[in-house]
Amino acid sequence: MSTYNKLTPKLIEELRTIVGAGSVLVEDEKIEAYSHDETNAEEYGHMPDAVVLPQSAEQVSKVVKLANRELIPITPRGAGSGLSGGAIPEHGGIVISLEKMNRLLELDKANMVAVVEAGMVTNDLANAVQDEGLFFAGYPMSLQTCVIGGNIAENAGGGKAVKYGVTGRYVLGLEVVTPEGEIVELGGKLTKDVTGYDLKSVIVGSEGTLGIVTKAIIKLIGYPAARADLLVLFKTPKEAIDLVPVILSRGITPVSIEFMDRSCVITTCKYLNESLPYENAGAMLLIELDGTNPDQIEEDLIETGKLCESSGALNVYVAEDKNNMERIWNVRRNIAEAFKVYSPIQSLEDIVVPISHIPDMIPHLETLGKKYNVTIPCYGHAGDGNLHATLVKNPDSSMEEWHKNEKACLTELYAITASFGGKISGEHGIGIKRRGFLKDILAPGELHLMQALKKAWDPNNIMNPGKIFV
Ligand SMILES: Cc1cc2nc3c(=O)[nH]c(=O)nc-3n(C[C@H](O)[C@H](O)[C@H](O)COP(=O)(O)OP(=O)(O)OC[C@H]3O[C@@H](n4cnc5c(N)ncnc54)[C@H](O)[C@@H]3O)c2cc1C
């Protein structure tokens, strides 16, 4: 356990000299917003001593050098949309928010890359490149709020991972400020590069514990203008999931194959006053196809529809116009919010299992729900095995019972996940929320290598301490 020093008035003055007086926040009302992310603020929130808003990698470097010299913890921050507590300054100290470093520095069409500052809102990048007929495919569903640096630090996934993969696939190069304050360039505008260790891939998904990303070289692809969505109803979750390999083995790779169990569809339709035809369905799949050739999408759509029907689907609905696509995606996007109306206390989970084991997980969720007096709606990315099986507190139970049951239920849930070859986070990260479980899921050798890496990069343990590891 490291011990840290407090930020003194003299050091705050030094920070002001580095980034400018207006870019150092110390007043409670200004720094409160940086004390939490999208996890439960009451449970995980913690105030920083100061928030700095640098405008260049050189300023980030100077702030980090100061913190390393004085043993003051640093928490890098993007938009604070994280779901594992990664951007929370648990030990106080300095939050470095990249919000002022939000520019698209270069759109290099000849090399199909964008060079961006880490604080650029993901959706702004997506829109800027779309205007040029290009596509950044590696983004999460929170793209309107989150920023590129946060996506890289979490190796964010999202609804498009089946076809396009996750953020890391699109990171060709990074500028990073190390925990000792050096500015390093990793990778570059290169499609192939085996010149030594692939250090940029070590930074991807490192949750801000190994350095601060200040700039990224992002790979772009052609914009897939043609699109079609299918909403497919099944009697059972097993029938729904069994369809996934059937489609993929036909050479059709949907952008996404999203799964919702019956309770998700009913609760969310009620919340949105929506009327999807779910009456007899025990599960639903939302399948999205896209491409650059409309005729090919039409063919894939017909073939996918036939495969659904021959796999026992109760109904197959096709949404080819934007309005209907939006209606069904709106249901998928609002599941978490809908359950908050039922009970605002939740633990949003992110387990990932090999796709074939999704149906094996479903009965366990029902059993765990009954055993621990919680509701566990199940939805997520069926096409990549990532399930947001969320523990929702029963409104009649006490907070004391909830806290006791939450921990016991998660311990059992994670053990079951591991027994099917799964892991405890597919895209939201470990952060504070899941760090206590890491030793149960990783083999000691793997955990030891991760800790050794952290020690080598950050000998004073000032860079986002307490995240990932206990
Ligand atoms: C409604 C909603 C939907 C979501 N959907 C998805 C989804 O589909 N897929 C998914 O993967 N996630 C999803 N998320 C979670 C979250 O949006 C992602 O993890 C996102 O990538 C976090 O980005 P951020 O900018 O908000 O990062 P923050 O929350 O600010 O930070 C996240 C982590 O990254 C670190 N970090 C931030 N910036 C940097 C930097 N420049 N250098 C180094 N470390 C840094 C922080 O220290 C922290 O550990 C969702 C969240 C919400 C609220």
The ligand as an ORCA input file, in Angstrom:
! r2SCAN-3c Opt
* xyz 0 1
  C     -25.157      4.731    -21.196
  C     -23.785      4.102    -21.270
  C     -23.533      3.194    -22.286
  C     -22.278      2.582    -22.352
  N     -22.042      1.703    -23.371
  C     -20.840      1.129    -23.461
  C     -20.571      0.191    -24.514
  O     -21.392     -0.086    -25.375
  N     -19.341     -0.377    -24.548
  C     -18.372     -0.048    -23.642
  O     -17.271     -0.583    -23.745
  N     -18.603      0.834    -22.651
  C     -19.791      1.426    -22.531
  N     -20.017      2.326    -21.526
  C     -18.930      2.650    -20.555
  C     -18.060      3.879    -20.934
  O     -18.788      4.797    -21.717
  C     -16.790      3.446    -21.648
  O     -15.972      2.694    -20.781
  C     -15.968      4.619    -22.208
  O     -14.922      4.115    -23.000
  C     -15.374      5.499    -21.113
  O     -14.920      6.689    -21.714
  P     -14.788      8.034    -20.880
  O     -14.199      9.056    -21.782
  O     -16.083      8.407    -20.262
  O     -13.737      7.583    -19.787
  P     -13.721      7.833    -18.219
  O     -14.917      7.244    -17.577
  O     -13.428      9.258    -17.946
  O     -12.435      6.968    -17.819
  C     -12.433      5.581    -17.971
  C     -11.040      5.050    -17.639
  O     -10.117      5.502    -18.604
  C      -9.066      6.229    -17.985
  N      -8.733      7.321    -18.901
  C      -9.568      8.254    -19.403
  N      -8.905      9.037    -20.264
  C      -7.629      8.601    -20.291
  C      -6.461      9.015    -20.990
  N      -6.468     10.047    -21.834
  N      -5.324      8.316    -20.777
  C      -5.282      7.283    -19.924
  N      -6.352      6.858    -19.244
  C      -7.510      7.509    -19.429
  C      -9.609      6.670    -16.655
  O      -8.579      6.851    -15.698
  C     -10.508      5.505    -16.305
  O      -9.766      4.459    -15.745
  C     -21.262      2.924    -21.411
  C     -21.538      3.859    -20.402
  C     -22.787      4.440    -20.333
  C     -23.032      5.448    -19.238
*
